[in-house]
């Protein structure tokens, strides 16, 4: 199932005007995000209106601090699929640029949301801020939007035994190599999607051919070896073990995600595949010889088979 990807710079198509929008960044689309989106979709269905889930790209943090490390949990393509699976009728992308950063809270509500996009209702998290210098919040949205006929709903945080479910908590878990926590909060494994590229063929020479993928704008989980699953464009799912890191045994250091799939020998070059992080096995290490590295890789694969088999 696919849904249209719309830009907030354009007029909303007539068929989608009057919609209810879930407004937020929604990177990761974790349990907390799903609660906001679910409420918007519920309201839209009850009113017979389109349900729209919005997101911002690039993330505002990257706009204001472009030198900050990459931290995305999802790409726009992934979010578009996740929003469709949640039941949205469309995905709305706010291009976060200098123009949007300078937009006042009032203009964001009246000119952008209501006039250009024809939004009738907004659902957001209670901590959502918007507008120039974060001049808008849920109170501004209720008061100013309400005066112009825009209804708004603020959703409280979703909490589990570990506290508030948030993207930052998921990022911390991944940096710690805690795939189980990340999976529970996301409701699915953290997944890196990318085009399989040609590498140095070191894995093939060692007897463990890999599908090399650039990490792009994704958050970097803890460097090391992981039990993974690969999802191919044709829908097949492969079990494997992957190295994420700079390959310290080889010169020069080069960051890559290198999954090796068990009992698989097909050519994947140029294909867009997804790598699901299921469990951290060990940290990255430098080996004194290729024989020692090969022996460890065999042990890593055995451990990954055991984990994924269970």
BAZABA-530312 format. One record per residue: z, y negated, x of N, C-alpha, C in turn. Coordinates in steps of 0.05 Angstrom, whole numbers, padded with zeros to 5 digits, always signed. Example, Ala and Ser with C-alpha at 12.3 -4.5 7.8 and 13.67 -1.06 7.14 Angstrom:
<nodes>
+00156+00114+00264+00156+00090+00246+00156+00066+00264
+00142+00045+00257+00143+00021+00273+00157-00001+00258
</nodes>
This chain:
<nodes>
+00000+00024+00017+00000+00000+00000+00000-00025+00018
-00018-00044+00012-00019-00069+00026-00014-00092+00007
-00004-00114+00018+00000-00138+00003-00012-00161+00019
-00020-00182+00006-00032-00205+00020-00012-00219+00038
-00022-00229+00061-00006-00245+00079-00015-00274+00076
+00002-00291+00066-00005-00318+00060+00008-00337+00081
-00005-00360+00085+00007-00381+00102+00018-00403+00085
+00042-00412+00093+00054-00435+00079+00039-00461+00083
+00020-00461+00101+00004-00485+00105-00018-00488+00084
-00023-00466+00069-00044-00466+00049-00032-00469+00021
-00049-00477+00002-00041-00476-00026-00037-00448-00035
-00017-00443-00051-00012-00416-00062-00034-00409-00081
-00045-00385-00079-00065-00376-00099-00054-00378-00127
-00071-00385-00146-00062-00389-00173-00047-00364-00184
-00056-00340-00177-00044-00316-00188-00015-00312-00179
-00007-00326-00157+00019-00322-00146+00037-00346-00150
+00027-00367-00162+00043-00391-00167+00065-00385-00188
+00087-00398-00186+00110-00392-00204+00127-00369-00195
+00122-00360-00170+00136-00336-00160+00165-00341-00152
+00179-00319-00149+00206-00319-00138+00204-00311-00109
+00215-00327-00091+00213-00322-00062+00240-00315-00050
+00240-00294-00034+00263-00287-00017+00258-00303+00009
+00276-00322+00015+00271-00341+00036+00290-00335+00060
+00279-00330+00083+00294-00324+00107+00276-00317+00129
+00287-00309+00152+00270-00301+00174+00263-00271+00172
+00283-00255+00165+00280-00226+00159+00269-00210+00182
+00274-00218+00207+00266-00202+00230+00284-00177+00230
+00271-00154+00230+00286-00129+00228+00286-00118+00200
+00288-00136+00180+00290-00128+00152+00311-00106+00148
+00335-00113+00157+00358-00094+00156+00371-00094+00128
+00393-00081+00126+00407-00078+00100+00413-00105+00087
+00422-00124+00103+00428-00151+00092+00403-00165+00082
+00382-00163+00097+00356-00175+00088+00346-00161+00063
+00349-00135+00062+00340-00120+00039+00355-00127+00014
+00380-00135+00016+00395-00144-00007+00384-00170-00018
+00377-00189+00000+00365-00214-00009+00338-00209-00022
+00322-00193-00009+00295-00188-00020+00297-00173-00046
+00316-00154-00048+00319-00138-00072+00327-00155-00096
+00344-00176-00092+00351-00194-00113+00327-00210-00122
+00311-00220-00103+00288-00236-00111+00268-00219-00127
+00264-00194-00118+00245-00176-00132+00256-00170-00160
+00282-00166-00162+00294-00161-00188+00290-00184-00207
+00296-00209-00197+00292-00232-00214+00263-00236-00222
+00245-00231-00203+00216-00234-00209+00207-00215-00231
+00216-00190-00229+00208-00170-00249+00219-00177-00276
+00244-00186-00277+00257-00192-00302+00242-00216-00316
+00232-00234-00300+00218-00258-00311+00188-00254-00313
+00178-00231-00304+00149-00227-00305+00134-00245-00285
+00146-00251-00262+00134-00269-00243+00129-00254-00216
+00112-00265-00200+00106-00252-00174+00131-00253-00156
+00135-00232-00140+00156-00230-00121+00145-00234-00093
+00155-00253-00078+00145-00260-00052+00167-00260-00032
+00162-00248-00009+00182-00248+00013+00171-00265+00036
+00186-00284+00044+00178-00303+00065+00189-00295+00092
+00177-00305+00113+00187-00302+00141+00177-00325+00157
+00189-00328+00181+00181-00350+00199+00170-00339+00224
+00148-00350+00234+00136-00341+00259+00122-00364+00273
+00129-00370+00298+00149-00355+00314+00177-00360+00303
+00196-00344+00313+00224-00349+00306+00232-00377+00315
+00247-00392+00299+00255-00419+00307+00268-00420+00334
+00283-00400+00342+00296-00400+00369+00274-00401+00390
+00252-00386+00387+00231-00387+00407+00217-00414+00408
+00215-00427+00385+00203-00453+00385+00219-00473+00400
+00245-00474+00395+00262-00493+00408+00270-00485+00437
+00269-00460+00443+00276-00450+00470+00256-00430+00479
+00231-00439+00485+00210-00420+00491+00215-00402+00516
+00234-00410+00533+00240-00394+00556+00260-00372+00550
+00270-00371+00526+00290-00350+00520+00278-00322+00520
+00293-00302+00527+00282-00275+00529+00272-00266+00502
+00252-00248+00502+00241-00238+00477+00263-00222+00462
+00263-00225+00436+00285-00212+00421+00276-00202+00393
+00250-00202+00388+00241-00193+00362+00247-00164+00357
+00254-00157+00332+00258-00130+00324+00234-00119+00309
+00217-00136+00299+00192-00128+00285+00170-00148+00290
+00146-00139+00288+00122-00156+00288+00116-00165+00259
+00098-00184+00257+00089-00192+00230+00077-00168+00215
+00061-00152+00229+00049-00129+00216+00070-00110+00205
+00091-00105+00221+00112-00087+00211+00126-00099+00187
+00132-00125+00189+00145-00138+00166+00128-00137+00141
+00103-00141+00144+00085-00140+00121+00086-00112+00107
+00087-00091+00123+00089-00064+00111+00116-00060+00098
+00137-00069+00112+00165-00066+00101+00168-00081+00075
+00157-00105+00074+00159-00121+00049+00144-00108+00027
+00121-00096+00033+00106-00082+00012+00121-00058+00002
+00134-00043+00020+00149-00020+00012+00173-00028-00005
+00184-00052+00000+00207-00061-00016+00199-00069-00044
+00173-00074-00049+00164-00081-00076+00153-00109-00079
+00149-00123-00056+00139-00151-00058+00109-00151-00066
+00101-00173-00078+00073-00176-00085+00057-00190-00063
+00072-00204-00046+00058-00219-00024+00079-00225-00002
+00069-00230+00022+00085-00239+00045+00076-00268+00051
+00096-00285+00054+00091-00314+00059+00101-00320+00087
+00083-00330+00104+00090-00337+00132+00092-00367+00135
+00115-00376+00143+00119-00404+00151+00114-00406+00181
+00092-00419+00189+00086-00423+00217+00105-00443+00228
+00124-00435+00245+00144-00453+00255+00133-00469+00278
+00125-00493+00273+00113-00511+00293+00127-00538+00291
+00116-00558+00307+00129-00584+00308+00129-00597+00280
+00108-00593+00265+00107-00605+00238+00129-00594+00220
+00132-00568+00220+00153-00556+00203+00181-00564+00213
+00184-00565+00240+00210-00572+00251+00218-00600+00243
+00198-00618+00239+00204-00646+00232+00205-00651+00202
+00200-00630+00186+00200-00634+00157+00229-00637+00147
+00234-00657+00131+00261-00661+00120+00267-00640+00100
+00293-00636+00094+00301-00617+00075+00289-00623+00047
+00288-00648+00040+00277-00656+00014+00247-00649+00013
+00232-00656+00034+00203-00649+00034+00199-00619+00034
+00216-00604+00048+00213-00575+00048+00216-00564+00020
+00235-00574+00005+00239-00564-00022+00217-00574-00041
+00213-00600-00042+00196-00612-00063+00167-00609-00056
+00159-00619-00032+00131-00619-00024+00120-00592-00017
+00136-00577-00002+00126-00551+00008+00131-00529-00013
+00156-00523-00019+00162-00501-00036+00151-00504-00065
+00155-00529-00076+00148-00532-00104+00119-00541-00109
+00111-00562-00095+00084-00572-00100+00062-00555-00087
+00064-00549-00062+00043-00534-00048+00043-00505-00056
+00068-00493-00057+00070-00464-00061+00076-00456-00089
+00084-00475-00106+00090-00469-00134+00112-00449-00138
+00132-00450-00121+00155-00431-00123+00173-00440-00146
+00182-00421-00163+00199-00428-00185+00229-00421-00180
+00233-00402-00162+00261-00394-00156+00263-00384-00127
+00286-00388-00115+00290-00380-00087+00315-00363-00086
+00314-00342-00070+00338-00325-00064+00340-00325-00034
+00364-00331-00024+00368-00332+00005+00396-00324+00012
+00402-00320+00038+00429-00315+00046+00445-00340+00045
+00471-00338+00042+00488-00361+00038+00490-00378+00064
+00482-00367+00087+00483-00382+00112+00456-00393+00120
+00436-00392+00102+00409-00401+00109+00408-00432+00111
+00396-00442+00133+00392-00471+00137+00362-00476+00140
+00354-00501+00134+00326-00508+00136+00323-00538+00139
+00299-00547+00144+00294-00575+00146+00301-00587+00173
+00292-00612+00178+00296-00625+00203+00326-00625+00211
+00331-00616+00236+00358-00614+00246+00377-00598+00228
+00366-00578+00214+00381-00561+00196+00395-00578+00175
+00381-00597+00165+00393-00615+00145+00397-00603+00117
+00384-00580+00113+00387-00567+00087+00402-00541+00088
+00418-00535+00067+00432-00510+00064+00431-00502+00035
+00447-00482+00028+00445-00472+00000+00455-00494-00020
+00474-00510-00012+00483-00532-00030+00461-00552-00035
+00447-00560-00014+00424-00578-00017+00402-00566-00034
+00398-00540-00029+00377-00525-00045+00384-00525-00074
+00410-00521-00080+00418-00520-00108+00416-00548-00121
+00427-00567-00107+00428-00594-00119+00401-00607-00121
+00387-00609-00098+00361-00622-00097+00340-00606-00111
+00339-00580-00106+00320-00563-00119+00324-00562-00149
+00350-00560-00157+00356-00559-00185+00348-00583-00201
+00350-00606-00187+00341-00631-00200+00311-00632-00205
+00297-00616-00190+00267-00614-00194+00258-00589-00208
+00278-00573-00218+00270-00550-00233+00269-00524-00217
+00278-00524-00192+00277-00500-00175+00305-00487-00177
+00306-00462-00185+00331-00447-00186+00335-00433-00160
+00360-00429-00153+00366-00416-00127+00390-00398-00129
+00390-00377-00113+00411-00357-00112+00418-00352-00083
+00444-00353-00077+00454-00347-00050+00468-00320-00050
+00459-00303-00032+00471-00276-00029+00491-00276-00006
+00514-00264-00011+00534-00261+00010+00526-00240+00030
+00540-00238+00052+00533-00218+00073+00538-00190+00063
+00523-00171+00074+00528-00143+00069+00545-00133+00092
+00567-00119+00086+00587-00111+00106+00591-00081+00106
+00595-00070+00130+00603-00042+00133+00628-00041+00150
+00635-00017+00159+00660-00014+00174+00660-00030+00200
+00636-00037+00210+00634-00052+00235+00632-00082+00231
+00633-00091+00206+00631-00119+00201+00605-00127+00187
+00598-00152+00189+00574-00162+00176+00549-00150+00189
+00531-00141+00172+00506-00130+00182+00487-00153+00189
+00478-00155+00214+00462-00177+00222+00442-00168+00243
+00421-00185+00247+00402-00179+00268+00415-00179+00296
+00433-00198+00300+00446-00200+00326+00463-00175+00332
+00475-00163+00312+00490-00139+00316+00472-00115+00323
+00449-00115+00311+00429-00094+00317+00419-00097+00346
+00413-00122+00354+00404-00127+00381+00425-00118+00401
+00450-00124+00396+00472-00116+00414+00473-00085+00416
+00470-00072+00394+00470-00042+00394+00447-00032+00411
+00424-00043+00408+00401-00033+00424+00404-00039+00453
+00415-00062+00460+00420-00068+00488+00441-00050+00500
+00458-00038+00483+00478-00019+00493+00467+00010+00492
+00443+00013+00483+00432+00040+00480+00442+00055+00456
+00454+00041+00437+00466+00054+00414+00445+00055+00391
+00428+00075+00393+00407+00078+00373+00417+00085+00346
+00439+00100+00345+00450+00109+00319+00459+00085+00302
+00473+00066+00314+00481+00042+00299+00457+00026+00290
+00438+00022+00309+00414+00006+00302+00399+00019+00279
+00396+00045+00279+00382+00060+00258+00397+00057+00231
+00423+00059+00232+00439+00057+00207+00436+00029+00194
+00437+00008+00211+00435-00019+00200+00407-00027+00192
+00387-00017+00206+00359-00022+00199+00349-00005+00176
+00363+00018+00172+00355+00039+00153+00331+00055+00162
+00325+00052+00188+00303+00067+00200+00305+00063+00231
+00293+00079+00247+00296+00075+00276+00281+00049+00285
+00292+00036+00305+00278+00014+00317+00252+00024+00328
+00230+00010+00322+00203+00020+00328+00187-00001+00342
+00176+00006+00365+00158-00011+00380+00129-00002+00374
+00113-00021+00365+00084-00015+00361+00067-00029+00382
+00047-00015+00392+00030-00027+00412+00005-00010+00418
-00013-00022+00432-00038-00009+00440-00033+00008+00465
-00041+00033+00465-00039+00050+00488-00058+00040+00510
-00048+00034+00533-00064+00023+00555-00065+00042+00579
-00085+00038+00595-00087+00053+00620-00065+00044+00640
-00053+00064+00653-00032+00057+00672-00040+00067+00700
-00019+00073+00716-00024+00082+00743-00028+00112+00745
-00026+00126+00723-00030+00155+00721-00008+00170+00736
+00015+00157+00741+00037+00171+00755+00048+00194+00739
+00050+00190+00713+00061+00211+00696+00043+00235+00695
+00017+00231+00695-00002+00253+00695+00000+00269+00720
+00002+00255+00743+00004+00268+00769+00030+00285+00771
+00051+00276+00757+00076+00290+00758+00078+00312+00737
+00057+00315+00720+00057+00336+00700+00069+00326+00673
+00074+00300+00671+00085+00289+00646+00068+00264+00638
+00044+00269+00628+00027+00246+00620+00040+00229+00599
+00037+00202+00602+00049+00184+00583+00029+00166+00570
+00037+00155+00547+00021+00135+00532+00034+00108+00537
+00023+00092+00555+00036+00068+00565+00032+00045+00545
+00054+00031+00539+00054+00009+00519+00069-00015+00530
+00057-00038+00527+00070-00063+00535+00090-00071+00513
+00114-00080+00521+00135-00086+00502+00130-00112+00487
+00112-00129+00497+00105-00153+00482+00129-00171+00477
+00131-00179+00451+00153-00198+00443+00178-00184+00433
+00178-00157+00435+00201-00142+00425+00226-00146+00443
+00249-00144+00430+00274-00141+00445+00272-00118+00464
+00284-00121+00488+00285-00099+00507+00311-00084+00503
+00310-00060+00492+00335-00043+00492+00344-00037+00520
+00366-00024+00522+00376-00016+00549+00355+00001+00564
+00350-00006+00588+00331+00009+00604+00341+00037+00608
+00322+00056+00606+00330+00084+00610+00311+00103+00596
+00321+00127+00592+00306+00148+00579+00315+00153+00551
+00297+00156+00533+00303+00159+00504+00289+00183+00492
+00302+00195+00473+00288+00214+00455+00273+00197+00434
+00247+00202+00431+00231+00185+00414+00213+00202+00396
+00203+00189+00376+00181+00200+00360+00158+00180+00360
+00134+00191+00362+00110+00174+00362+00096+00177+00335
+00088+00155+00323+00072+00155+00298+00044+00146+00304
+00025+00164+00299-00003+00159+00305-00017+00146+00281
-00039+00132+00286-00054+00119+00264-00062+00138+00241
-00065+00164+00248-00074+00183+00227-00050+00195+00212
-00025+00185+00218-00002+00194+00204+00014+00216+00217
+00003+00228+00238+00018+00249+00252+00042+00238+00266
+00063+00254+00268+00088+00246+00282+00093+00266+00305
+00097+00255+00329+00100+00271+00352+00128+00267+00364
+00141+00289+00373+00166+00287+00387+00161+00282+00417
+00179+00267+00430+00175+00262+00458+00200+00250+00471
+00196+00244+00497+00216+00229+00512+00202+00205+00525
+00216+00183+00527+00203+00159+00537+00221+00145+00557
+00208+00134+00577+00221+00117+00596+00215+00088+00589
+00237+00072+00587+00234+00043+00584+00247+00030+00608
+00231+00014+00623+00242+00001+00646+00221-00007+00666
+00230-00010+00691+00212-00020+00712+00204+00002+00732
+00210+00027+00726+00203+00050+00743+00211+00045+00772
+00236+00045+00778+00245+00038+00805+00237+00057+00827
+00228+00081+00820+00219+00099+00841+00191+00091+00852
+00177+00075+00837+00150+00068+00844+00148+00038+00851
+00130+00031+00869+00125+00003+00876+00097-00005+00868
+00093-00030+00858+00114-00050+00853+00128-00044+00826
+00152-00056+00821+00165-00052+00795+00146-00063+00773
+00145-00049+00751+00128-00057+00729+00140-00048+00703
+00147-00067+00685+00160-00059+00660+00140-00046+00641
+00147-00023+00631+00131-00009+00611+00148+00008+00593
+00138+00014+00570+00149+00035+00553+00129+00058+00556
+00140+00081+00566+00123+00104+00573+00132+00129+00559
+00122+00134+00535+00129+00158+00521+00112+00182+00530
+00125+00204+00533+00111+00230+00538+00116+00247+00514
+00094+00256+00501+00096+00272+00477+00093+00302+00484
+00111+00318+00471+00112+00346+00477+00088+00361+00465
+00077+00379+00480+00055+00397+00470+00032+00381+00458
+00024+00360+00472+00003+00342+00462-00015+00334+00485
-00041+00336+00482-00059+00330+00504-00083+00314+00496
-00081+00300+00473-00104+00284+00464-00105+00257+00477
-00128+00244+00476-00132+00217+00487-00123+00197+00466
-00103+00180+00474-00093+00159+00456-00101+00131+00465
-00116+00128+00486-00123+00102+00497-00136+00084+00475
-00126+00060+00473-00137+00041+00454-00127+00043+00426
-00110+00063+00421-00099+00067+00394-00072+00052+00391
-00067+00042+00367-00042+00028+00361-00022+00049+00351
-00001+00054+00366+00018+00074+00358+00046+00062+00356
+00064+00075+00342+00091+00067+00339+00110+00086+00354
+00129+00075+00368+00149+00091+00382+00176+00086+00371
+00188+00107+00358+00214+00105+00346+00235+00113+00367
+00256+00096+00370+00278+00102+00388+00300+00117+00373
+00303+00142+00380+00322+00159+00365+00349+00163+00380
+00348+00165+00406+00374+00169+00420+00370+00161+00450
+00390+00149+00461+00391+00143+00490+00400+00167+00505
+00386+00175+00526+00393+00199+00542+00407+00192+00568
+00396+00173+00583+00409+00165+00608+00397+00139+00617
+00410+00126+00636+00400+00101+00647+00378+00105+00667
+00363+00084+00672+00342+00085+00692+00353+00089+00720
+00339+00105+00736+00349+00111+00763+00326+00113+00783
+00332+00108+00809+00313+00111+00830+00318+00138+00844
+00296+00153+00848+00298+00179+00860+00287+00179+00889
+00299+00196+00906+00292+00197+00934+00265+00211+00938
+00257+00228+00920+00232+00243+00923+00220+00248+00895
+00194+00253+00895+00180+00259+00870+00190+00286+00859
+00197+00305+00876+00207+00331+00866+00233+00326+00850
+00251+00309+00861+00276+00304+00847+00270+00290+00820
+00251+00272+00820+00243+00258+00795+00232+00278+00775
+00214+00296+00784+00202+00315+00766+00224+00334+00754
+00243+00342+00770+00264+00359+00760+00281+00345+00739
+00287+00319+00743+00302+00304+00724+00286+00300+00698
+00260+00294+00701+00243+00290+00678+00242+00315+00660
+00242+00339+00673+00242+00364+00658+00268+00366+00642
+00291+00359+00655+00316+00360+00641+00317+00340+00618
+00306+00316+00623+00305+00296+00602+00289+00305+00578
+00267+00318+00583+00251+00328+00561+00265+00351+00545
+00279+00368+00560+00295+00389+00547+00316+00376+00528
+00330+00355+00539+00350+00342+00523+00338+00328+00498
+00315+00315+00502+00302+00302+00479+00293+00323+00458
+00283+00346+00467+00276+00367+00448+00301+00376+00432
+00323+00379+00447+00348+00387+00433+00356+00367+00412
+00356+00341+00420+00365+00320+00402+00346+00319+00377
+00320+00319+00382+00302+00316+00360+00300+00341+00343
+00305+00364+00355+00305+00389+00340+00329+00391+00321
+00351+00378+00329+00375+00378+00313+00372+00360+00289
</nodes>
